[in-house]
Amino acid sequence: MNKNMLIGKNITKKYGDNIVLEDVDVVIERGKITTLIGPSGSGKTTLLRVMSLLDHSDSGTISIDGSDYQHPAEGEDAILPWPKISVVFQQLFLWPHLTLRQNILLPLSGDKDLSHMEELLTMFDMNEFIDRYPNQASLGQRQRTALVRALVLEPEYLLLDEITSALDIEQVAVVLKHLQMLRDKGVGILIVTHLLNFAQRASDQIVFLDHGRVLEAGGKEVLTKPKHERIKKFLSIIESAS
């Protein structure tokens, strides 16, 4: 029943007395794009960390393709979810002493076919700057590098945190096209974004998170015909500011 899904069930996460996530359910299906939206501080990035098992929840379960996973993984025979799951965070986490190309190559094994990487570099128009160091590159160039570093691992689940925030309109379109291609190949994708137009264009499912709780989840009607008053207010504020 739960095959081909990354599922977070009843996820609660606290930092001291601060409840960051409270009883959150989220399902990432293979072959679908899910976008996670909501105001700043609503727990979106924390949820990505928990779903990728980079951080643990205080309660709840994470299952990947029908198997429950633990964090931290215990014992020598523990099954690790990476690179089956790959994540790109807003902070990017590029090594400053390595070139952008070296950052991409770092997680690859020595005998890995590099033709896929070269295709991605061409697709995202990166060949001109790929041998610069991070401090010699723009934020948008660094964002593309972090994205390609995840994509070369050919994950089955791809989790992205504001990956288009520093990209121009043309590059956003390229990213969207590639994500849709990955979806059609059966990759499950979760995107955190504040770009509502991007969310509407990209999404098969939309999840609205506020104060650590899921207020509404569904199709694009979450943005066009929301049921919850908090979401209506959020959308009206965004519309008036644009």
C-alpha positions in Angstrom: 0.0 0.0 0.0 2.8 2.4 0.9 5.2 1.4 -1.9 6.7 4.2 -4.0 6.0 6.8 -1.3 8.0 8.8 1.2 5.7 9.2 4.2 5.9 11.3 7.4 3.2 10.3 9.8 2.2 12.2 13.0 5.6 14.1 13.0 6.2 16.2 16.0 9.5 18.1 16.6 10.4 20.3 19.5 13.4 22.5 20.3 13.1 22.9 24.1 9.6 24.1 24.8 9.1 25.4 21.3 7.0 23.1 19.2 8.2 23.4 15.6 6.1 20.6 14.0 3.0 19.2 15.6 1.4 16.0 14.4 2.3 16.6 10.8 1.3 14.1 8.0 2.9 14.5 4.6 3.1 12.1 1.7 5.6 12.4 -1.2 4.5 10.1 -4.0 6.9 8.9 -6.7 6.0 10.6 -10.0 4.4 13.6 -8.4 5.6 17.1 -7.3 4.4 18.3 -3.9 5.0 21.9 -2.9 5.1 23.0 0.7 4.1 26.6 1.3 3.4 28.8 4.3 4.7 31.8 6.2 8.3 32.2 7.4 8.9 30.2 10.6 6.2 27.7 10.0 8.5 24.7 10.1 9.0 24.0 6.4 12.8 23.5 6.5 12.6 21.5 9.7 10.1 19.2 8.0 12.5 18.7 5.1 15.3 17.8 7.5 13.1 15.3 9.3 11.7 13.8 6.1 15.3 13.2 4.8 16.4 11.7 8.1 19.0 14.4 8.6 17.2 15.2 11.8 15.0 13.2 14.1 11.4 13.8 15.2 10.4 13.6 18.8 7.5 11.4 17.7 6.0 10.0 14.6 7.4 7.8 11.9 9.2 8.1 8.5 8.7 5.3 5.9 10.3 5.0 2.5 8.7 2.7 0.0 7.0 0.8 2.8 10.0 0.5 5.2 10.3 2.4 8.4 13.5 4.3 9.0 15.2 5.3 12.2 17.3 8.3 13.0 20.1 7.9 14.0 20.6 4.7 12.1 21.6 2.0 14.5 24.0 -0.9 14.0 26.4 -1.8 11.2 23.6 -3.3 9.1 21.4 -0.2 9.3 19.9 0.9 6.0 20.7 4.5 5.1 18.3 6.4 2.9 21.0 8.4 1.0 21.3 9.0 -2.0 17.9 7.5 -2.5 16.8 10.7 -0.9 18.7 13.9 -1.8 18.2 17.3 -0.4 19.1 20.8 -1.4 18.9 23.4 1.4 18.6 27.1 1.0 22.0 27.5 2.7 23.5 25.3 -0.2 26.4 24.0 1.9 29.1 24.2 -0.7 32.7 23.6 0.3 34.5 27.0 -0.1 37.9 25.5 -0.9 36.6 23.4 -3.8 35.5 24.6 -7.2 31.9 24.3 -8.1 32.8 21.3 -10.3 34.6 19.7 -7.4 31.6 20.3 -5.2 29.4 18.4 -7.6 31.9 15.6 -8.0 32.5 15.1 -4.3 29.7 12.7 -3.5 30.2 10.6 -6.7 32.2 7.4 -6.7 35.4 7.2 -8.7 34.0 5.0 -11.5 30.8 7.1 -11.9 29.8 7.9 -15.5 30.1 11.7 -15.8 28.1 12.1 -19.0 24.9 12.8 -16.9 26.7 15.6 -15.1 27.9 17.1 -18.3 24.3 17.1 -19.7 23.1 18.9 -16.5 25.9 21.5 -16.7 24.8 22.2 -20.3 21.1 22.2 -19.5 21.6 24.7 -16.6 24.1 26.8 -18.6 26.9 26.3 -16.2 30.0 25.6 -18.3 31.2 29.2 -18.3 31.5 29.4 -14.5 31.8 25.7 -13.3 35.5 25.9 -12.5 35.1 29.0 -10.2 35.1 28.8 -6.4 31.9 29.5 -4.6 33.1 33.0 -3.5 33.7 33.8 -7.2 30.1 32.8 -8.2 26.8 34.6 -7.8 24.1 33.2 -5.5 22.1 32.0 -8.5 25.2 30.1 -9.9 25.7 28.5 -6.5 22.1 27.5 -6.3 22.4 25.7 -9.7 25.5 24.0 -8.4 23.8 22.6 -5.3 20.9 21.5 -7.4 23.1 19.7 -9.9 25.1 18.1 -7.1 21.8 16.5 -5.9 20.6 15.6 -9.4 23.8 13.7 -10.4 23.1 11.2 -7.6 19.9 10.3 -9.5 17.7 10.2 -6.3 14.3 8.6 -6.2 13.1 11.4 -3.9 14.3 14.9 -4.3 13.7 17.5 -1.5 14.3 21.2 -2.4 14.3 24.2 -0.1 13.7 27.5 -1.9 15.9 26.4 -4.8 14.7 29.1 -7.2 14.9 32.1 -4.9 18.0 33.6 -6.6 17.3 32.5 -10.1 16.1 34.7 -13.0 12.9 33.9 -14.8 14.7 32.0 -17.6 16.5 29.7 -15.1 13.3 29.2 -13.1 11.7 28.0 -16.3 14.6 25.6 -16.9 14.4 24.2 -13.4 10.7 23.7 -13.6 11.0 21.9 -17.0 13.7 19.6 -15.5 11.7 18.9 -12.4 8.7 18.0 -14.5 10.8 15.7 -16.5 12.1 14.0 -13.4 8.5 13.6 -12.1 7.6 12.0 -15.4 10.4 9.5 -14.8 9.0 8.6 -11.5 11.0 10.7 -9.0 9.1 12.0 -6.0 9.7 15.7 -5.5 9.0 18.0 -2.5 9.6 21.7 -3.0 9.6 24.4 -0.3 8.8 27.7 -2.1 7.4 31.2 -1.4 6.8 31.6 -5.2 3.1 30.9 -5.4 3.0 31.1 -9.2 5.8 28.6 -9.4 3.9 26.4 -6.9 0.8 26.6 -9.0 2.6 25.7 -12.2 4.7 22.9 -10.7 2.5 21.1 -8.2 0.5 18.0 -8.3 -0.2 18.5 -4.6 0.1 21.5 -2.3 0.6 21.4 1.5 0.1 24.6 3.5 2.0 24.6 6.8 1.5 27.3 9.5 2.9 27.2 13.1 4.0 23.7 12.6 0.6 22.3 11.6 -0.8 21.3 8.2 -3.8 23.5 7.7 -4.8 22.2 4.2 -3.5 19.7 1.6 -4.8 19.0 -1.8 -4.5 20.0 -5.4 -4.1 23.5 -6.9 -7.4 24.4 -5.4 -5.5 25.0 -2.1 -4.2 28.2 -3.8 -7.2 29.0 -6.0 -10.1 28.1 -3.6 -8.7 27.6 -0.1 -11.1 26.4 2.6 -9.1 27.7 5.6 -9.4 31.3 6.6 -5.7 31.5 7.5 -4.8 30.5 4.0 -7.2 33.1 2.5 -5.6 35.8 4.6 -2.0 34.7 3.7 -2.9 34.7 0.0 -4.5 38.1 0.2 -1.4 39.6 1.9 0.8 38.1 -0.8 -1.5 39.4 -3.6 -1.6 42.9 -2.1 2.2 43.0 -1.8 2.9 41.9 -5.4 
